[in-house]
Amino acid sequence: MARVGVFVCHCGENISATVDCAKVAQTAAELQGVVFTEDYKYMCSDPGQTKIKEAIKEHNLDGVVVAACSPRMHEPTFRKATAEGGLNPFLCEMANLREHCSWVHDKGDLTTDKAIDIVRTLVAKVKRNQPLEMIRVPVTKRALVIGGGVAGIQAVLDIAKDGHEEVMVERG
């Protein structure tokens, strides 16, 4: 049985100006597998991250959903907090309430309902996630330059100057 924690961020007023964050957290608490919810003004802050770490340990969470801003902005932040809480960082998902909901809709029940749907979707997803491990893939720094004109020759010279292997093929 899944043990998911849902953390709803107000993002100052970026989200809470149009979404009822407390209602999102309350509704998330009723979802199957969700054992802990919290709404907080700035989840990305140090105190917010500490809340995530502590909840993982105290409630033995095996999945985390952070309903906040863009994953592009804070996914590394929340995955790091999840890892520091003792959980595989890939068992953390972000529900983008800011760009996908708050910033594109007016304040109202429908906006909050959409936020709840977004969270519901990510809770379902995180329950199916599997722990992953980071891998490193070696890269050979080598370039193929096709064409021996002025541009091709200049490209080969620049690549060689940077200390990388180059292969030049003339067309013809």
C-alpha positions in Angstrom: 0.0 0.0 0.0 1.4 3.4 -1.0 2.2 6.0 1.6 2.3 9.3 -0.3 2.8 12.8 1.1 1.3 15.8 -0.7 2.9 19.3 -0.1 0.9 22.2 -1.5 2.9 25.5 -1.9 1.2 28.9 -2.0 4.2 30.2 -3.9 3.7 33.5 -2.0 0.5 34.6 -3.7 1.4 33.3 -7.2 -0.8 30.2 -6.5 -2.9 31.1 -3.5 -4.3 34.2 -5.2 -6.4 32.0 -7.5 -6.3 28.5 -5.9 -7.7 27.6 -2.5 -4.5 25.8 -1.3 -6.0 24.6 1.9 -8.8 22.9 0.0 -6.4 21.3 -2.4 -4.5 19.8 0.6 -7.7 18.7 2.4 -9.0 17.0 -0.8 -5.6 15.3 -1.4 -5.7 13.9 2.1 -8.8 11.9 1.0 -7.0 10.2 -2.0 -6.2 6.6 -1.6 -2.6 6.1 -0.5 -2.1 9.7 0.7 -1.2 9.6 4.4 0.1 13.2 4.9 -0.7 16.6 3.4 0.5 20.1 4.2 0.0 23.5 2.6 2.7 26.1 3.2 3.5 29.5 1.9 6.9 28.8 0.5 7.6 25.1 0.2 10.9 25.7 -1.7 12.3 27.7 1.3 14.6 25.9 3.8 11.7 25.5 6.4 9.5 24.1 3.6 12.1 21.6 2.5 12.6 20.6 6.2 8.9 19.9 6.4 9.3 17.4 3.5 12.3 15.7 5.0 10.7 15.4 8.4 7.4 14.1 7.0 9.2 11.4 5.0 10.8 10.1 8.2 7.8 10.6 10.5 5.2 9.1 8.2 7.4 6.5 6.5 6.5 8.0 3.1 7.3 6.1 -0.1 6.2 8.9 -2.5 6.1 12.7 -2.5 4.0 15.1 -4.6 4.9 18.8 -4.4 2.1 20.9 -5.8 4.0 24.2 -6.6 5.6 26.0 -9.5 7.4 24.7 -12.6 9.5 21.6 -12.3 12.0 23.3 -14.4 12.5 25.8 -11.6 12.4 23.6 -8.5 12.4 19.9 -9.3 16.1 19.6 -8.4 15.3 21.4 -5.1 12.5 19.0 -4.1 14.3 15.9 -5.3 17.3 16.9 -3.2 15.0 17.4 -0.2 13.4 14.0 -0.8 16.8 12.3 -1.0 17.9 14.0 2.2 14.7 12.7 3.8 15.9 9.2 3.0 13.7 8.5 -0.1 14.9 7.9 -3.6 14.7 11.3 -5.4 12.8 9.8 -8.3 9.9 9.0 -6.0 9.1 12.8 -6.0 6.8 14.3 -8.5 5.8 18.0 -9.1 2.3 19.1 -9.8 2.7 22.5 -11.7 -0.1 24.5 -10.1 1.4 27.9 -11.0 1.9 27.8 -14.8 -0.7 25.2 -15.5 -3.5 26.5 -13.3 -3.0 29.7 -11.2 -1.5 31.9 -13.9 -3.9 30.9 -16.6 -7.2 31.0 -14.8 -9.2 33.4 -12.7 -9.9 32.9 -9.0 -12.8 30.5 -8.4 -14.0 27.1 -7.6 -13.1 25.8 -11.1 -9.5 26.8 -10.8 -9.2 25.1 -7.4 -11.0 22.0 -8.9 -8.4 21.9 -11.7 -5.6 22.1 -9.1 -7.1 19.2 -7.3 -7.3 17.2 -10.6 -3.6 18.0 -11.3 -2.6 16.8 -7.8 -4.8 13.7 -8.1 -3.0 12.8 -11.4 0.4 13.2 -9.9 -0.5 11.1 -6.8 -1.6 8.3 -9.1 1.7 8.6 -11.0 4.0 8.7 -8.0 2.3 5.5 -6.7 3.6 3.7 -9.8 7.1 5.2 -9.8 10.1 2.9 -9.2 13.3 4.0 -7.5 15.9 4.9 -10.1 19.7 5.4 -10.0 21.7 8.0 -11.7 24.1 6.8 -14.4 27.0 8.4 -16.1 27.5 7.8 -19.8 31.0 8.4 -21.1 31.2 10.7 -24.0 33.9 10.7 -26.7 34.7 14.3 -27.5 35.0 13.8 -31.3 33.4 15.7 -34.1 32.6 14.8 -37.7 32.9 17.8 -40.1 31.4 17.2 -43.5 32.7 19.5 -46.3 36.2 20.9 -46.9 35.2 24.4 -47.8 36.1 27.5 -45.8 33.5 26.8 -43.1 34.5 23.2 -42.8 38.2 23.9 -42.5 37.5 26.7 -39.9 35.3 24.3 -37.9 38.0 21.6 -37.9 40.6 24.2 -36.8 38.4 25.5 -34.0 37.7 21.9 -32.8 41.3 21.0 -32.8 42.3 24.2 -31.0 39.9 23.2 -28.2 41.8 19.8 -27.9 39.1 17.6 -29.4 39.5 14.9 -32.0 38.0 15.8 -35.4 37.3 13.9 -38.6 36.8 15.7 -41.8 35.1 14.3 -44.8 35.0 16.1 -48.1 31.9 15.8 -50.3 32.4 15.0 -53.9 
